[in-house]
Amino acid sequence: MAFLKLITMIMALLGAPLFVVIGALALLSFYAIGVDLSVVVIEMSRLADTPVLLSLPLFIFAGTLLSESGAPRRMLALSDVLLGWLPGGLGVIALLVCAVFTAFTGASGVTIFAMGGLLYPALLKDGYPERFSLGLITTSGSLGLLFPPSLPLIIYGVIAETSIDKLFLAGIVPGLLMLGLLSGYSLWIGRGIAKKVYRFSWPQTRQALREAVWEIPLPFLILGGIYGGFFVAGEAAAITALYVLIVEVLIYRDIAFRQLSRVMVRSMVLFGGILMILAVSMASTNYLVDQEVPTKLFELIKAHVTNKYTFLLILNLFLLVVGVMLDIFSALVLVVPIIIPIATLYGVDPVHLGIIFLTNLQIGYCTPPVGLNLFLASYCFNKPIIELYRATLPFLAILLVTLGLITYYPALSLWLVGWLG
C-alpha cells in the first residue's frame, strides 16, 4: 500500500492531473482501513446535492464572455472619463478596472493578458515609472478575488459548507480597503507626474456612458438581486449569464454567433476541471474526518500554540507559502478541509477564515520567487523575472499590511454580514 501511495506521489510530481492524484489517494486510503470503495463514489455524488454548484458554470461562462468581448476597453474608457482629472488617476483607474474584471473572470492570468496590453502602454504614456507600472498590473491581476461573484469565494463556500451570500458580503469591505490603500500609493506616485490639463467634457462623458450603459448595471444586478431578496446565488448566476449573453452577443455584437461554441467549450472545460477536483476532494475530506485527522492536528498544534492570534499568524505564513506554490483552486481543495475544523476549534469564524484564506492566496500569486502572476507578467511584457520581483515589492508591502488588518480585525469581514443579517 505504501508503494502504491509512493507511485501516486511520483505521478503528481510528473504532472498528473490533480483530480487523479486526489482520487487515487482517497481510494488507497479507504482500502487501507478496510472500507468499501463505493464510499468514494457516494461522496463524489454528494456534490450533486449542493444547490450553489449551479452558479459555478454560469458565472464562468459570463466571465469568459466578458473577457472575449470589448468590455475591458469600455470599462477603461469610462473610468478614464470619470477619474482622469486626478493626479495619478490612471493608476487608480487600472486598479479599479482590474479588480472588477478579475471578480467576474476569477482568473488572474486572464486579467493580466486582457488588461495589461491596454493599461501598460497607457501608464507609460501618462508618465508613470516603468517599474511602478509593471508592479501595479502584476499585482492587480488577482485584486478582485474578494469581490462577488468571485469563483474562489464560491468554491470556498462549497468546500467549507458556508453561506455564499455571507462570503460575498464579507469580501466587500476588505476588498475596498485593499483597493483604497493601493490607490493611495498610486496617487502618491502620481503626484509628481506633470499632468496634462483636464477639461471635463459632457460629450465625452455621455459617449463613454452610452458605450458602457449595458455593462454598468451588472454588479448592481448581482448584489441588489441577492441582498434585496429577489433571488439566491444560483439564480443570480443564471440571470448574469443570460444578461451578459444578450448584451455582448445581441446588443454590442462583440462576439459572433459562430464564436459562441468556442466560448462555451473554453468555459465548460474550466468548469469540468474544477468539478472533478471538487468531487474527489469530497471523498478525501470524508476520509480525513473519519480518521479524525483535523482533531489530531489541532491537539498537536494546541500543545505548542495556545493563543488564537499566534495561530492566525502561523496560519498566514503557511497560506502565503501555499499561495506561492499552488494555484488557487488546488490550494482551496487541498487545504480548506484540513484548516476549517482546526480554525473553528480556535474560535475563528468560517466566513472570516474564508476572507483570510483568499487574501493570502491572492498575495501568493505575486510573491517571489514563484508566484504565478510574476511569470505571467514576465511573459506578457517580455521582462526578466528579477525585474518583476523588484517591481512588486512596494505593492506586496501594502497587501501584507492589509492582510494584517483583515486577520486581526474580524469586524472588517463580519460587520456587513451582521448589519444586513
ROVEX-555128 format. One record per residue (C-alpha): residue number from 1; x, y, z; residue in one letter. Coordinates in steps of 0.001 Angstrom, whole numbers, plus 524288, in hexadecimal, padded with zeros to 5 digits. Layout:
BEGIN
+-----+-------+-------+-------+------+
: pos :     x :     y :     z : code :
+-----+-------+-------+-------+------+
: NUM :     X :     Y :     Z :    A :
...
+-----+-------+-------+-------+------+
//
This chain:
BEGIN
+-----+-------+-------+-------+------+
: pos :     x :     y :     z : code :
+-----+-------+-------+-------+------+
:   1 : 80000 : 80000 : 80000 :    M :
:   2 : 80B02 : 80955 : 80353 :    A :
:   3 : 81125 : 80616 : 7F634 :    F :
:   4 : 80481 : 80990 : 7EF04 :    L :
:   5 : 8039F : 81688 : 7F645 :    K :
:   6 : 811CA : 81941 : 7F2AD :    L :
:   7 : 80E94 : 8167E : 7E45F :    I :
:   8 : 80315 : 8200B : 7E565 :    T :
:   9 : 80BCA : 82AB8 : 7EAEC :    M :
:  10 : 815B4 : 82885 : 7E00F :    I :
:  11 : 80A8B : 829DC : 7D641 :    M :
:  12 : 80713 : 836DA : 7DC9A :    A :
:  13 : 81519 : 83BB4 : 7DB59 :    L :
:  14 : 81534 : 83790 : 7CD1A :    L :
:  15 : 80949 : 83FFD : 7CA4E :    G :
:  16 : 7FDB0 : 836BD : 7CBAD :    A :
:  17 : 7F090 : 83DF3 : 7CC9A :    P :
:  18 : 7ED4B : 8421F : 7DA77 :    L :
:  19 : 7E02D : 83B0F : 7DAC5 :    F :
:  20 : 7E6FD : 82E37 : 7D707 :    V :
:  21 : 7F0BC : 82FA2 : 7E231 :    V :
:  22 : 7E68F : 83345 : 7EC6C :    I :
:  23 : 7DD39 : 828A3 : 7E7D5 :    G :
:  24 : 7E7DE : 81E3C : 7E7FD :    A :
:  25 : 7EC29 : 82212 : 7F5B5 :    L :
:  26 : 7DE08 : 821A4 : 7FA6A :    A :
:  27 : 7DC06 : 813FE : 7F4B4 :    L :
:  28 : 7E8C1 : 80EE0 : 7FA6E :    L :
:  29 : 7E5F6 : 814F2 : 807BA :    S :
:  30 : 7D858 : 80F16 : 808E1 :    F :
:  31 : 7DD59 : 801F0 : 8041E :    Y :
:  32 : 7E80E : 80210 : 80E79 :    A :
:  33 : 7DE1F : 8033B : 81992 :    I :
:  34 : 7D514 : 7F8F2 : 813C7 :    G :
:  35 : 7CA01 : 801E7 : 80F4D :    V :
:  36 : 7C242 : 7FE42 : 8031C :    D :
:  37 : 7C758 : 8069C : 7F7D6 :    L :
:  38 : 7B974 : 809E3 : 7F397 :    S :
:  39 : 7B9C7 : 81428 : 7FE5A :    V :
:  40 : 7C28A : 81C50 : 7F574 :    V :
:  41 : 7B836 : 81C7F : 7EABF :    V :
:  42 : 7AD9A : 81F6C : 7F4BD :    I :
:  43 : 7B545 : 82AFD : 7FA02 :    E :
:  44 : 7B7EB : 82FE4 : 7EC39 :    M :
:  45 : 7A976 : 82F32 : 7E8DD :    S :
:  46 : 7A648 : 836F2 : 7F527 :    R :
:  47 : 7ABAA : 842D5 : 7EE18 :    L :
:  48 : 79FFD : 8425C : 7E4F0 :    A :
:  49 : 7972B : 845A1 : 7F084 :    D :
:  50 : 79DEA : 852C4 : 7F259 :    T :
:  51 : 79473 : 85CF5 : 7ECD8 :    P :
:  52 : 79EA7 : 867B5 : 7EBDF :    V :
:  53 : 7A6C3 : 85F3E : 7E2B1 :    L :
:  54 : 79DDE : 863A1 : 7D79D :    L :
:  55 : 7A356 : 87165 : 7D8A3 :    S :
:  56 : 7B13F : 86D45 : 7D517 :    L :
:  57 : 7AFA2 : 869DD : 7C693 :    P :
:  58 : 7A6A8 : 87585 : 7C46B :    L :
:  59 : 7AFD7 : 87F79 : 7CAA0 :    F :
:  60 : 7BB65 : 87958 : 7C359 :    I :
:  61 : 7B3FD : 87A89 : 7B684 :    F :
:  62 : 7B076 : 888C7 : 7B952 :    A :
:  63 : 7BE93 : 88BFF : 7BCE9 :    G :
:  64 : 7C3D3 : 8857A : 7B0A6 :    T :
:  65 : 7BA44 : 88D24 : 7A832 :    L :
:  66 : 7BE92 : 899DE : 7AE86 :    L :
:  67 : 7CCFF : 896BC : 7AC94 :    S :
:  68 : 7CAB8 : 893C6 : 79E14 :    E :
:  69 : 7C2A9 : 8A00B : 79BB8 :    S :
:  70 : 7C5B2 : 8AE8B : 79B46 :    G :
:  71 : 7C1DA : 8B032 : 7A991 :    A :
:  72 : 7CFD4 : 8B2F4 : 7AE5A :    P :
:  73 : 7D16C : 8BE10 : 7A495 :    R :
:  74 : 7C43F : 8C41A : 7A82B :    R :
:  75 : 7C6F1 : 8C2FC : 7B6BF :    M :
:  76 : 7D414 : 8C9A9 : 7B50B :    L :
:  77 : 7CE50 : 8D4AB : 7ACD2 :    A :
:  78 : 7C37F : 8D74D : 7B6BC :    L :
:  79 : 7CCE3 : 8D736 : 7C245 :    S :
:  80 : 7D60E : 8E089 : 7BB36 :    D :
:  81 : 7CAFB : 8EA30 : 7B8E2 :    V :
:  82 : 7C69B : 8E9C1 : 7C71B :    L :
:  83 : 7D3EE : 8E96C : 7CDD8 :    L :
:  84 : 7DD3D : 8EECF : 7C3AB :    G :
:  85 : 7DDE1 : 8FC08 : 7CA88 :    W :
:  86 : 7E502 : 8F640 : 7D66F :    L :
:  87 : 7F3DD : 8F7AE : 7D71D :    P :
:  88 : 7F786 : 8E95C : 7D68C :    G :
:  89 : 7E9A3 : 8E635 : 7D2AE :    G :
:  90 : 7ED75 : 8DC5A : 7C84E :    L :
:  91 : 7F393 : 8D3B7 : 7D2BD :    G :
:  92 : 7E6CA : 8D3D4 : 7DA50 :    V :
:  93 : 7DF67 : 8D0FD : 7CDBC :    I :
:  94 : 7E831 : 8C543 : 7CB07 :    A :
:  95 : 7E5D1 : 8BFDC : 7D8AE :    L :
:  96 : 7D714 : 8C174 : 7D7CE :    L :
:  97 : 7D5C4 : 8BBBA : 7CA35 :    V :
:  98 : 7DE72 : 8B004 : 7CD4B :    C :
:  99 : 7D731 : 8AD5D : 7DA01 :    A :
: 100 : 7C9E1 : 8AD7B : 7D360 :    V :
: 101 : 7CED6 : 8A541 : 7C81D :    F :
: 102 : 7D52F : 89B0E : 7D0FE :    T :
: 103 : 7C8DB : 89A36 : 7D94D :    A :
: 104 : 7C166 : 89574 : 7CD58 :    F :
: 105 : 7CBD4 : 88D37 : 7C6B9 :    T :
: 106 : 7D1B8 : 8877A : 7D318 :    G :
: 107 : 7DEAB : 8850B : 7CC43 :    A :
: 108 : 7EA27 : 88E25 : 7CE1C :    S :
: 109 : 7F08B : 889AB : 7C188 :    G :
: 110 : 7E4DA : 88E5C : 7B9B8 :    V :
: 111 : 7E56C : 89BB1 : 7C035 :    T :
: 112 : 7F3F8 : 89DA9 : 7BDC3 :    I :
: 113 : 7F31C : 899DB : 7AF74 :    F :
: 114 : 7E619 : 8A0A6 : 7ACB5 :    A :
: 115 : 7E8C9 : 8AD5B : 7B401 :    M :
: 116 : 7F7A6 : 8ADF4 : 7B3D7 :    G :
: 117 : 7F858 : 8B0AB : 7A54A :    G :
: 118 : 7EF5C : 8BC5B : 7A733 :    L :
: 119 : 7F43E : 8C1A5 : 7B42F :    L :
: 120 : 80305 : 8BFF6 : 7B388 :    Y :
: 121 : 8052B : 8C8CE : 7A799 :    P :
: 122 : 7FB31 : 8D28E : 7AD09 :    A :
: 123 : 8024D : 8D366 : 7BA22 :    L :
: 124 : 80F83 : 8D58E : 7B394 :    L :
: 125 : 809B7 : 8DFC0 : 7AA6B :    K :
: 126 : 803D8 : 8E6D5 : 7B619 :    D :
: 127 : 8115B : 8E817 : 7BC3D :    G :
: 128 : 8113C : 8DD42 : 7C66E :    Y :
: 129 : 81E34 : 8D67D : 7C95B :    P :
: 130 : 81FB4 : 8C98F : 7C24F :    E :
: 131 : 82261 : 8C216 : 7CEE0 :    R :
: 132 : 8161F : 8C786 : 7D54E :    F :
: 133 : 80DE5 : 8C432 : 7C95A :    S :
: 134 : 812C6 : 8B62E : 7C906 :    L :
: 135 : 8107B : 8B467 : 7D799 :    G :
: 136 : 802DD : 8BA2D : 7D708 :    L :
: 137 : 7FE0B : 8B180 : 7CBF2 :    I :
: 138 : 80490 : 8A54B : 7D172 :    T :
: 139 : 7FE6A : 8A77B : 7DEC6 :    T :
: 140 : 7F12D : 8AB77 : 7D94E :    S :
: 141 : 7F00D : 89E9E : 7D1F8 :    G :
: 142 : 7EA05 : 89824 : 7DDE0 :    S :
: 143 : 7E490 : 8A413 : 7E4CF :    L :
: 144 : 7D613 : 8A140 : 7E323 :    G :
: 145 : 7D59F : 893C1 : 7E95D :    L :
: 146 : 7CE95 : 89906 : 7F569 :    L :
: 147 : 7C3A2 : 89F7A : 7EDAC :    F :
: 148 : 7B751 : 89845 : 7E96C :    P :
: 149 : 7B523 : 89063 : 7E131 :    P :
: 150 : 7C309 : 88B4E : 7E343 :    S :
: 151 : 7C433 : 87CE7 : 7DFA6 :    L :
: 152 : 7CDEA : 879DD : 7EAA9 :    P :
: 153 : 7C414 : 87F4A : 7F47F :    L :
: 154 : 7B9BC : 87611 : 7EF31 :    I :
: 155 : 7C2FF : 86A69 : 7EF54 :    I :
: 156 : 7C728 : 86D67 : 7FD53 :    Y :
: 157 : 7B8D2 : 86DF6 : 8012C :    G :
: 158 : 7B633 : 860B8 : 7FADD :    V :
: 159 : 7C1D8 : 85A26 : 80163 :    I :
: 160 : 7BFF0 : 86094 : 80EA6 :    A :
: 161 : 7B10A : 85F43 : 80DF6 :    E :
: 162 : 7AFE9 : 86DC1 : 810EA :    T :
: 163 : 7A5A7 : 87741 : 80BD7 :    S :
: 164 : 7A9C7 : 87D08 : 7FEB9 :    I :
: 165 : 7A15A : 88902 : 80150 :    D :
: 166 : 7A8CD : 88BC6 : 80DE4 :    K :
: 167 : 7B5EA : 889E4 : 80723 :    L :
: 168 : 7B203 : 89362 : 7FC58 :    F :
: 169 : 7AEB5 : 89D8E : 806AE :    L :
: 170 : 7BABC : 89AB7 : 80F01 :    A :
: 171 : 7C438 : 89D57 : 803D8 :    G :
: 172 : 7BF2C : 8AAE8 : 8006B :    I :
: 173 : 7C50D : 8B315 : 80B80 :    V :
: 174 : 7D273 : 8AC27 : 80B90 :    P :
: 175 : 7D2CA : 8AD26 : 7FCBB :    G :
: 176 : 7CFBC : 8BBB4 : 7FD3B :    L :
: 177 : 7DA09 : 8BDA6 : 807CA :    L :
: 178 : 7E421 : 8B70E : 7FF27 :    M :
: 179 : 7E00D : 8BF4E : 7F382 :    L :
: 180 : 7E063 : 8CB9E : 7FBC3 :    G :
: 181 : 7EE40 : 8C978 : 800DB :    L :
: 182 : 7F37C : 8C5EF : 7F36B :    L :
: 183 : 7EC7B : 8D19C : 7ED6E :    S :
: 184 : 7F292 : 8DA7B : 7F7AE :    G :
: 185 : 8000A : 8D57D : 7F3E2 :    Y :
: 186 : 7FCF8 : 8D79C : 7E577 :    S :
: 187 : 7F8A2 : 8E594 : 7E80E :    L :
: 188 : 80506 : 8E80C : 7EFEB :    W :
: 189 : 80D77 : 8E30D : 7E4A6 :    I :
: 190 : 80585 : 8EB01 : 7DAFA :    G :
: 191 : 806BC : 8F7C2 : 7E27D :    R :
: 192 : 81385 : 8FB27 : 7DBA9 :    G :
: 193 : 80ED9 : 8F7F9 : 7CDFF :    I :
: 194 : 80C83 : 903CE : 7C585 :    A :
: 195 : 7FE21 : 901DB : 7C2A6 :    K :
: 196 : 7F834 : 90774 : 7B67E :    K :
: 197 : 7ED5C : 91130 : 7B8E9 :    V :
: 198 : 7E0A6 : 909D0 : 7BA1B :    Y :
: 199 : 7D47D : 9104B : 7B502 :    R :
: 200 : 7C801 : 9098A : 7B8B1 :    F :
: 201 : 7BFFF : 906E1 : 7AC98 :    S :
: 202 : 7B1BC : 90336 : 7AD13 :    W :
: 203 : 7B21A : 8FDDB : 79F3A :    P :
: 204 : 7BD4B : 8F493 : 7A2C8 :    Q :
: 205 : 7B690 : 8F0A0 : 7AF53 :    T :
: 206 : 7A9BD : 8EE00 : 7A86B :    R :
: 207 : 7B0E8 : 8E644 : 79DF7 :    Q :
: 208 : 7B7F6 : 8DDC3 : 7A80C :    A :
: 209 : 7AB6B : 8DBB0 : 7AFBE :    L :
: 210 : 7A400 : 8D878 : 7A358 :    R :
: 211 : 7AE2A : 8CE60 : 79F58 :    E :
: 212 : 7AE64 : 8C7B2 : 7ACA5 :    A :
: 213 : 7A025 : 8C9CD : 7B041 :    V :
: 214 : 79CBE : 8BB5B : 7AF63 :    W :
: 215 : 7A85F : 8B6C4 : 7B789 :    E :
: 216 : 7A787 : 8C0D2 : 7C280 :    I :
: 217 : 79B91 : 8BA6D : 7C8FE :    P :
: 218 : 7A1C6 : 8ACEA : 7C9C4 :    L :
: 219 : 7A7C5 : 8ADB0 : 7D79A :    P :
: 220 : 79B6C : 8B443 : 7DCC0 :    F :
: 221 : 7930E : 8A9D1 : 7D664 :    L :
: 222 : 79A71 : 89F07 : 7DD85 :    I :
: 223 : 79BD8 : 8A55C : 7EAE1 :    L :
: 224 : 78EAF : 8AC3A : 7EAC9 :    G :
: 225 : 787C3 : 89FE7 : 7E68D :    G :
: 226 : 78E08 : 8971B : 7F0C6 :    I :
: 227 : 78D81 : 8A04A : 7FC77 :    Y :
: 228 : 7808E : 8A648 : 7F87D :    G :
: 229 : 77AD2 : 898B6 : 7FA1C :    G :
: 230 : 776CF : 8974E : 7EBD3 :    F :
: 231 : 77F17 : 88B44 : 7E8F0 :    F :
: 232 : 7899D : 88260 : 7EE97 :    V :
: 233 : 79786 : 88080 : 7E997 :    A :
: 234 : 793EE : 875EF : 7DFB2 :    G :
: 235 : 78901 : 87E25 : 7D9F4 :    E :
: 236 : 79203 : 88A0A : 7D9C7 :    A :
: 237 : 79BC0 : 88233 : 7D1CC :    A :
: 238 : 79151 : 87E3D : 7C7EE :    A :
: 239 : 78C89 : 88C3D : 7C676 :    I :
: 240 : 79A8E : 8913B : 7C545 :    T :
: 241 : 79DF4 : 88754 : 7BAA6 :    A :
: 242 : 7918F : 88A7C : 7B2F4 :    L :
: 243 : 7938D : 89927 : 7B47E :    Y :
: 244 : 7A1D9 : 898A5 : 7B019 :    V :
: 245 : 79E3B : 88FCC : 7A4AF :    L :
: 246 : 793C4 : 89942 : 79FE3 :    I :
: 247 : 79C4C : 8A554 : 7A1E0 :    V :
: 248 : 7A8FC : 8A05B : 79BCC :    E :
: 249 : 7A31B : 89837 : 790BE :    V :
: 250 : 7967F : 89F13 : 78CFF :    L :
: 251 : 7985A : 8AD44 : 7911E :    I :
: 252 : 7A6EF : 8B037 : 78FED :    Y :
: 253 : 7A94D : 8A4EF : 7867B :    R :
: 254 : 7B750 : 8A376 : 78B40 :    D :
: 255 : 7B5E4 : 894BE : 78A54 :    I :
: 256 : 7B018 : 88E91 : 77E2A :    A :
: 257 : 7A6D5 : 882FE : 77F0A :    F :
: 258 : 7B0EE : 87A3F : 778B5 :    R :
: 259 : 7BA6B : 87D76 : 783DB :    Q :
: 260 : 7B0E7 : 87990 : 78E8D :    L :
: 261 : 7B419 : 86B2B : 78D97 :    S :
: 262 : 7C289 : 86E07 : 78FB8 :    R :
: 263 : 7BF81 : 87690 : 79B98 :    V :
: 264 : 7B678 : 86C20 : 7A131 :    M :
: 265 : 7C097 : 8616D : 79F59 :    V :
: 266 : 7CB44 : 869A7 : 7A59D :    R :
: 267 : 7C2EA : 86D05 : 7B176 :    S :
: 268 : 7BD93 : 85F45 : 7B353 :    M :
: 269 : 7CB22 : 8592A : 7B27F :    V :
: 270 : 7CF0A : 861F5 : 7BDD9 :    L :
: 271 : 7C2B6 : 85E56 : 7C550 :    F :
: 272 : 7C4AD : 84FD1 : 7C282 :    G :
: 273 : 7D240 : 85040 : 7C857 :    G :
: 274 : 7CD5E : 8574F : 7D47D :    I :
: 275 : 7C1CD : 84DE4 : 7D5C8 :    L :
: 276 : 7CA67 : 841C6 : 7D558 :    M :
: 277 : 7D3B0 : 84771 : 7DF71 :    I :
: 278 : 7C857 : 84B10 : 7E86C :    L :
: 279 : 7C221 : 83D9F : 7E6EE :    A :
: 280 : 7CE29 : 835C5 : 7EAC0 :    V :
: 281 : 7D13D : 83F73 : 7F59D :    S :
: 282 : 7C412 : 83C20 : 7FBE2 :    M :
: 283 : 7C8AE : 82E05 : 7FD0C :    A :
: 284 : 7D60D : 8318E : 80263 :    S :
: 285 : 7CFDF : 83B05 : 80C1A :    T :
: 286 : 7C6E9 : 83038 : 810FA :    N :
: 287 : 7D2C5 : 8279A : 81365 :    Y :
: 288 : 7D9B3 : 8325D : 81AFD :    L :
: 289 : 7CDB1 : 83484 : 8238F :    V :
: 290 : 7CB9A : 825EE : 82578 :    D :
: 291 : 7D9A2 : 82449 : 82A16 :    Q :
: 292 : 7D892 : 83087 : 832BA :    E :
: 293 : 7E467 : 83686 : 82C04 :    V :
: 294 : 7E037 : 844C7 : 82E9A :    P :
: 295 : 7DDE7 : 841C4 : 83D05 :    T :
: 296 : 7EB31 : 83B46 : 83E64 :    K :
: 297 : 7F1BE : 846AA : 83780 :    L :
: 298 : 7EA9C : 8502A : 84073 :    F :
: 299 : 7EF7A : 848F2 : 84C81 :    E :
: 300 : 7FD4D : 84931 : 8471A :    L :
: 301 : 7FCB4 : 857BB : 843EE :    I :
: 302 : 7F607 : 85B29 : 850B9 :    K :
: 303 : 80128 : 854D1 : 85845 :    A :
: 304 : 80A1E : 85F67 : 852F0 :    H :
: 305 : 800B3 : 86A7B : 84F41 :    V :
: 306 : 7F669 : 86E22 : 8593D :    T :
: 307 : 7F366 : 87BD9 : 85470 :    N :
: 308 : 7E9A0 : 87E2C : 8496E :    K :
: 309 : 7F15C : 889AD : 84411 :    Y :
: 310 : 7FE15 : 88215 : 843B5 :    T :
: 311 : 7F6D4 : 8776A : 83C57 :    F :
: 312 : 7F207 : 88186 : 83282 :    L :
: 313 : 7FFF2 : 88671 : 83084 :    L :
: 314 : 804E6 : 878A0 : 82DEB :    I :
: 315 : 7F929 : 8761F : 8251D :    L :
: 316 : 7FC34 : 8823F : 81D04 :    N :
: 317 : 80A64 : 87E27 : 81B31 :    L :
: 318 : 80615 : 87089 : 8172F :    F :
: 319 : 7FBC4 : 8758E : 80DA6 :    L :
: 320 : 80543 : 87F1F : 80767 :    L :
: 321 : 80E48 : 873C0 : 80453 :    V :
: 322 : 802B2 : 86BE4 : 7FF26 :    V :
: 323 : 7FE95 : 8777B : 7F6B5 :    G :
: 324 : 80C1C : 87848 : 7F0C5 :    V :
: 325 : 80D1D : 869C0 : 7EDE7 :    M :
: 326 : 7FF3E : 86641 : 7E976 :    L :
: 327 : 7F4D2 : 86C35 : 7E0DC :    D :
: 328 : 7E91D : 87133 : 7E86C :    I :
: 329 : 7DFC2 : 86621 : 7E4DE :    F :
: 330 : 7E95C : 85B7C : 7E8D9 :    S :
: 331 : 7EC7D : 862A9 : 7F57E :    A :
: 332 : 7DE15 : 863D3 : 7F8FD :    L :
: 333 : 7DB71 : 85573 : 7F6A4 :    V :
: 334 : 7E781 : 85058 : 7FDA4 :    L :
: 335 : 7E87A : 85966 : 80958 :    V :
: 336 : 7DAC5 : 85E30 : 80CFE :    V :
: 337 : 7D59E : 850DA : 811B8 :    P :
: 338 : 7E0FC : 84FD4 : 81B42 :    I :
: 339 : 7E174 : 85E00 : 81FC9 :    I :
: 340 : 7D2DE : 86060 : 821F2 :    I :
: 341 : 7D0FE : 85719 : 82DA5 :    P :
: 342 : 7DDA0 : 85B84 : 83423 :    I :
: 343 : 7DA9B : 86A06 : 8327F :    A :
: 344 : 7CCC6 : 867E3 : 8379A :    T :
: 345 : 7D229 : 8619D : 843FA :    L :
: 346 : 7DA83 : 86DD1 : 845C3 :    Y :
: 347 : 7CE2D : 87615 : 844BD :    G :
: 348 : 7D071 : 87B8E : 8370A :    V :
: 349 : 7C3CC : 87E3A : 82FB7 :    D :
: 350 : 7C335 : 87633 : 82300 :    P :
: 351 : 7BEFD : 88243 : 81B40 :    V :
: 352 : 7CA3F : 88A4F : 820B5 :    H :
: 353 : 7D36B : 87EEA : 81E1C :    L :
: 354 : 7CF0A : 87EA8 : 80FE3 :    G :
: 355 : 7D2FA : 88CD9 : 80E02 :    I :
: 356 : 7E013 : 88A85 : 814BF :    I :
: 357 : 7E223 : 87E8E : 80C3E :    F :
: 358 : 7DF68 : 88564 : 7FF4F :    L :
: 359 : 7E72C : 89184 : 8031A :    T :
: 360 : 7F316 : 88905 : 80590 :    N :
: 361 : 7F181 : 881A7 : 7F8D1 :    L :
: 362 : 7EF9C : 88E77 : 7F18C :    Q :
: 363 : 7FC5A : 893AE : 7F726 :    I :
: 364 : 8031A : 886C3 : 7F439 :    G :
: 365 : 80043 : 888A5 : 7E5C3 :    Y :
: 366 : 80A0D : 893DA : 7E534 :    C :
: 367 : 813C3 : 88FA1 : 7EFB4 :    T :
: 368 : 821B8 : 88BFA : 7EBB1 :    P :
: 369 : 827A5 : 882EA : 7E7FF :    P :
: 370 : 81D20 : 87B1E : 7E0D6 :    V :
: 371 : 81062 : 882D8 : 7E1E5 :    G :
: 372 : 80833 : 8800B : 7D5CC :    L :
: 373 : 80594 : 88E5B : 7D26F :    N :
: 374 : 81425 : 89114 : 7D1C8 :    L :
: 375 : 81645 : 88729 : 7C6FF :    F :
: 376 : 809FB : 88B25 : 7BFA3 :    L :
: 377 : 80E01 : 89980 : 7BFE5 :    A :
: 378 : 81BF8 : 8960A : 7BC16 :    S :
: 379 : 816CF : 88ED0 : 7B02B :    Y :
: 380 : 80C82 : 89916 : 7ACDD :    C :
: 381 : 815CB : 8A4C9 : 7AD73 :    F :
: 382 : 82249 : 89D99 : 7A996 :    N :
: 383 : 82978 : 8A1CC : 7B5ED :    K :
: 384 : 8335A : 89A4B : 7BE4A :    P :
: 385 : 82D17 : 893CE : 7CA0A :    I :
: 386 : 836C2 : 89AAE : 7D33B :    I :
: 387 : 8317B : 8A7C2 : 7CE7F :    E :
: 388 : 823BF : 8A352 : 7D20A :    L :
: 389 : 82885 : 89F90 : 7DFAB :    Y :
: 390 : 82D55 : 8AD6C : 7E21F :    R :
: 391 : 8214D : 8B396 : 7DC02 :    A :
: 392 : 81796 : 8AC8A : 7E4D6 :    T :
: 393 : 81E6D : 8AEB8 : 7F1F1 :    L :
: 394 : 817B4 : 8BBB0 : 7F5A3 :    P :
: 395 : 80A6F : 8B60E : 7F1FC :    F :
: 396 : 80D29 : 8A9AD : 7F9B9 :    L :
: 397 : 8105B : 8B1D8 : 805B6 :    A :
: 398 : 80325 : 8B8B1 : 804B1 :    I :
: 399 : 7FC06 : 8ABD0 : 80296 :    L :
: 400 : 802A1 : 8A5CC : 80E80 :    L :
: 401 : 7FE60 : 8B161 : 816CF :    V :
: 402 : 7F08E : 8AF3E : 811F0 :    T :
: 403 : 7F188 : 8A0BE : 81519 :    L :
: 404 : 7F556 : 8A417 : 82307 :    G :
: 405 : 7E99E : 8AD1F : 82487 :    L :
: 406 : 7E05C : 8A308 : 81EB2 :    I :
: 407 : 7E5C8 : 89840 : 82767 :    T :
: 408 : 7E59F : 89F41 : 83472 :    Y :
: 409 : 7D978 : 8A7A4 : 8327B :    Y :
: 410 : 7CEC2 : 89DBB : 82F4B :    P :
: 411 : 7C4C1 : 8A8B6 : 82F0B :    A :
: 412 : 7CA0F : 8ACE4 : 821C8 :    L :
: 413 : 7C4D9 : 8A016 : 81C54 :    S :
: 414 : 7B92C : 89DC0 : 8252A :    L :
: 415 : 7B37E : 8AB4E : 82745 :    W :
: 416 : 7AC01 : 8ABD0 : 81A7F :    L :
: 417 : 7A742 : 89DCB : 81C64 :    V :
: 418 : 7A1FA : 8A127 : 829E0 :    G :
: 419 : 79C1E : 8AE21 : 82586 :    W :
: 420 : 79462 : 8A800 : 81A6E :    L :
: 421 : 790F5 : 89C2B : 82285 :    G :
+-----+-------+-------+-------+------+
//
